[in-house]
Amino acid sequence: MGNVKITQVRSHNNSTDKQKATLRALNLGKINRSAECPLTSVTKGQIAAVSHLVKVETL
């Protein structure tokens, strides 16, 4: 597929524990922290779960 760059743009305060765990799985956790990862069906699902907290760019 391809790679995506995921950047956390909002705080995880007042998020559910499941959403916080998803951010940790994506190697995020602080605002403006970025991570590159391959775009797979698993990654798409993780991005969808925290889409209100992150910005996604295709590489």
Stockholm file with secondary structure:
# STOCKHOLM 1.0

chainA/1-59         MGNVKITQVRSHNNSTDKQKATLRALNLGKINRSAECPLTSVTKGQIAAVSHLVKVETL
#=GR chainA/1-59 SS CCEEEEEECSCCTTCCHHHHHHHHHTTCCSTTCEEEEECCHHHHHHHHHTTTTEEEEEC
#=GC SS_cons        CCEEEEEECSCCTTCCHHHHHHHHHTTCCSTTCEEEEECCHHHHHHHHHTTTTEEEEEC
//
